[in-house]
Amino acid sequence: MENLQILPCTRERIKDVLDFERRLREEEDFWGWNINDTYIASVRQSFQDPRFANALSLLAYRDGQVVGRIDATLICTHFDGSVKAYLDWICVLKSQRHMGTAQALMAGLRRRLKEAGADTLIGLIAANPEAQRFYRSLEGAKIQDEGIWIDL
């Protein structure tokens, strides 16, 4: 984890995120969405939209460049008055994997979520074997229930 810095994703760091996303696609081109003007506009707008108040995104920098990111959102429910979080995305450049980056991103996210009062992080597990190994290695994690995606 040498030279690794975990920083919040801010509007001022969008250029760094776009660079990361382009490099990600150069190393593995199967992500399923394009980095185009619509994507860029949506990301920029999200920093002004109050619906994103509970969104939390962190970037992993190594030697001045983003090499990984993690994105989550708080889920607050009146059902039991609890605050949980949903892990939406974690990704590290293929060339930067197995160097502790994902673990550092997860640790940073867990710390910030605890500070926000969340007690559980919920995520869908990607189907690829590398992601499966990572999620199963997380301390305090247990695989339970099934996930479902419903288009609206």
C-alpha positions in Angstrom: 0.0 0.0 0.0 3.0 2.2 -0.4 2.2 5.7 -1.7 -1.5 4.9 -1.5 -3.8 7.7 -0.4 -7.6 7.4 0.0 -9.5 10.6 -0.7 -13.1 11.6 -1.1 -14.4 11.9 -4.6 -15.3 15.6 -5.1 -16.4 17.7 -8.0 -12.8 19.0 -8.3 -11.5 15.4 -8.8 -13.9 14.5 -11.7 -11.0 14.8 -14.1 -9.0 12.2 -12.1 -12.1 9.9 -12.1 -12.4 10.2 -15.9 -8.8 9.4 -16.3 -9.2 6.3 -14.1 -12.3 5.2 -16.1 -10.4 5.6 -19.4 -7.4 3.6 -18.1 -9.8 1.0 -16.7 -11.2 0.4 -20.2 -7.8 0.3 -21.7 -6.8 -2.5 -19.4 -10.2 -4.4 -19.5 -12.8 -3.4 -22.0 -16.0 -5.1 -20.8 -17.5 -2.5 -18.5 -20.7 -1.9 -20.6 -20.9 1.9 -20.6 -19.1 4.6 -22.4 -17.3 7.6 -21.0 -19.0 10.2 -23.1 -20.5 13.6 -22.7 -23.7 12.3 -21.2 -21.8 10.3 -18.6 -19.6 13.2 -17.7 -22.5 15.6 -17.4 -24.3 13.2 -15.1 -21.4 12.8 -12.8 -20.9 16.6 -12.7 -24.6 17.2 -12.0 -24.6 14.6 -9.2 -22.5 16.9 -7.0 -25.2 19.6 -7.2 -28.2 17.3 -6.9 -29.7 16.9 -3.3 -30.7 13.3 -4.1 -27.0 12.5 -3.8 -26.6 13.8 -0.3 -26.1 10.2 1.1 -23.7 9.2 -1.6 -20.1 8.5 -0.6 -17.3 7.9 -3.1 -13.7 7.4 -2.3 -10.7 7.4 -4.6 -7.4 5.5 -4.2 -4.5 7.5 -5.5 -1.0 6.1 -6.1 1.7 8.4 -7.4 -0.8 11.1 -8.2 -3.2 9.0 -10.2 -6.5 7.3 -9.3 -6.0 3.5 -9.3 -9.2 2.5 -7.6 -12.6 3.7 -6.5 -15.4 2.7 -4.2 -19.0 4.1 -4.2 -21.7 3.6 -1.7 -24.9 5.2 -0.4 -26.6 5.4 3.0 -30.0 3.6 3.2 -32.1 5.1 6.0 -35.4 3.4 6.8 -38.3 4.1 9.0 -38.9 0.3 9.2 -36.7 0.1 12.3 -35.0 3.5 12.3 -31.7 2.0 11.1 -29.0 3.3 8.9 -27.4 0.8 6.5 -25.3 1.4 3.4 -25.3 -0.1 -0.1 -22.0 -0.9 -1.7 -22.6 0.1 -5.3 -19.1 -0.2 -6.9 -15.6 -1.1 -6.1 -13.0 -1.4 -8.7 -9.2 -1.3 -9.0 -7.2 -1.1 -12.2 -6.2 -4.6 -13.3 -2.5 -3.5 -13.2 -2.9 -2.3 -9.6 -4.7 -5.3 -8.1 -3.4 -7.5 -5.3 -1.5 -4.6 -3.8 -3.9 -3.8 -1.0 -5.8 -1.1 -2.8 -9.3 -2.6 -2.6 -8.7 -3.5 1.1 -7.7 0.1 1.8 -10.7 1.5 0.0 -13.0 -0.8 1.9 -11.4 0.2 5.2 -11.8 3.9 4.4 -15.5 3.3 3.4 -16.2 1.3 6.6 -14.7 4.0 8.8 -16.7 6.8 7.1 -19.9 4.7 7.2 -19.5 4.0 11.0 -19.0 7.8 11.5 -22.3 8.4 9.6 -24.1 5.9 12.0 -24.4 3.0 9.6 -24.1 -0.5 11.1 -24.3 -2.7 8.0 -22.9 -2.6 4.5 -25.0 -4.4 1.9 -23.7 -5.3 -1.5 -24.3 -7.5 -4.5 -21.3 -9.7 -5.3 -20.0 -9.6 -8.9 -20.0 -12.9 -10.6 -16.3 -13.0 -11.7 -14.0 -15.2 -9.6 -11.6 -12.3 -8.7 -14.5 -10.4 -7.1 -15.8 -13.5 -5.4 -12.4 -14.1 -3.7 -12.2 -10.4 -2.6 -15.7 -10.3 -1.0 -15.2 -13.6 0.7 -11.9 -12.3 2.2 -13.5 -9.3 3.9 -13.4 -9.4 7.7 -16.8 -9.5 9.2 -18.5 -10.4 6.0 -21.0 -13.2 5.5 -22.7 -14.2 2.3 -26.5 -14.4 2.9 -29.7 -13.8 1.1 -30.0 -13.2 -2.7 -29.8 -10.0 -4.6 -32.4 -8.8 -7.1 -32.3 -6.0 -9.6 -35.7 -4.6 -10.7 -35.9 -2.2 -13.5 -38.2 0.8 -12.9 
